Amino acid sequence: MIQFFISGTSSGIGKALAEKALAEGHKVTGISRRHVIDHENYHHLSYDLANMDSYLKMNFNRNRQAELLVLVNNAGWLGEVKPVAQVSPDSFKRAYEINLLAPSVLSKMFVEQTQTTGQKRMVINISSGAGAYPVPSWSSYCASKAGIDLFTRVLQADHPDVQCCAIAPGIVDTEMQGEIRRVEGKYFPDKQRFVDYKNQGDLSRPSDVAQKIYHFIEHPEEIPDVVFSLRDVS
Ligand SMILES: NC(=O)c1ccc[n+]([C@@H]2O[C@H](COP(=O)([O-])OP(=O)(O)OC[C@H]3O[C@@H](n4cnc5c(N)ncnc54)[C@H](OP(=O)(O)O)[C@@H]3O)[C@@H](O)[C@H]2O)c1
């Protein structure tokens, strides 16, 4: 049995991954503000990841029967989609708190609290292709995803006994993509590209992405690099 800790289980990729893990008979602790999964092996923590005081009390030592403990830092927020000069200071703060600070601190807590259990451990940070190239009006999102990629490389170097990776999931049909298509075009020159992805059926299904992530959890020897994109693997 695997004990999963997954952030962002109320929608999209995180919800699909939690449902996949539960269907396979594993235990899941989920974190998000909304609580939508009801299952005997699911435990929910209604934390706002922009508030560090909430998740600092988390306990990762829940299940000593599990042969593998997996932390998936998946929750994410796009931030205000505007050119830098128009973005509010609070949006920068909140985006970095959710996308970079929370995964960093949760990774630290997970590795620290589980280091004497003797169980195999894995940290998966859900990143984005936007961490590797500039998307106009996505400054805090691009910067936080670039940050989580490098954080994950350092995490792996610091803790070689923990399998660590940052995975860019590709373009996935979730609430976040809906939000991207609803942004005012005057602030977002690339908007039509994302509308076209949807209209052309180019978006991946969250369940297919969850299946691919789950495959790498079961077969860590196939993980191609600490930072990689699902688009580059079959
Ligand atoms: N969809 C894509 O095309 C795509 C592409 C590249 C990368 N990604 C990444 O994939 C991950 C999942 O995104 P998604 O597309 O599945 O988005 P989504 O459907 O919008 O889900 C986002 C999840 O994050 C949680 N979340 C957001 N803010 C939170 C907060 N302050 N505290 C706690 N939880 C919070 C949400 O829960 P609550 O609202 O209930 O709190 C929700 O469960 C993100 O890291 C995203 O950057 C997505």
The ligand as an ORCA input file, in Angstrom:
! r2SCAN-3c Opt
* xyz 0 1
  N      -4.013     22.472    -16.600
  C      -2.878     22.697    -17.289
  O      -2.885     22.821    -18.519
  C      -1.568     22.743    -16.552
  C      -0.404     22.910    -17.321
  C       0.827     22.960    -16.677
  C       0.882     22.848    -15.300
  N      -0.269     22.695    -14.580
  C      -0.145     22.574    -13.116
  O      -0.894     21.465    -12.652
  C      -1.270     21.682    -11.296
  C      -2.754     21.379    -11.132
  O      -3.479     22.322    -11.906
  P      -4.890     21.997    -12.576
  O      -4.771     22.346    -13.993
  O      -5.352     20.660    -12.169
  O      -5.744     23.180    -11.900
  P      -7.138     23.279    -11.185
  O      -8.138     22.337    -11.773
  O      -7.449     24.727    -11.183
  O      -6.825     22.778     -9.691
  C      -6.015     23.538     -8.824
  C      -6.037     22.884     -7.467
  O      -5.176     23.655     -6.616
  C      -5.874     23.951     -5.419
  N      -5.494     25.236     -4.881
  C      -5.406     26.422     -5.528
  N      -5.139     27.401     -4.657
  C      -5.070     26.827     -3.427
  C      -4.845     27.318     -2.122
  N      -4.661     28.629     -1.883
  N      -4.824     26.445     -1.084
  C      -5.042     25.125     -1.298
  N      -5.253     24.596     -2.524
  C      -5.280     25.456     -3.555
  C      -7.340     23.992     -5.819
  O      -8.153     23.712     -4.684
  P      -9.132     24.748     -3.955
  O      -9.537     25.784     -4.964
  O     -10.257     23.886     -3.483
  O      -8.323     25.295     -2.822
  C      -7.416     22.866     -6.838
  O      -7.665     21.646     -6.202
  C      -0.894     23.131    -10.976
  O       0.314     23.167    -10.250
  C      -0.707     23.752    -12.345
  O       0.197     24.838    -12.294
  C      -1.497     22.651    -15.171
*
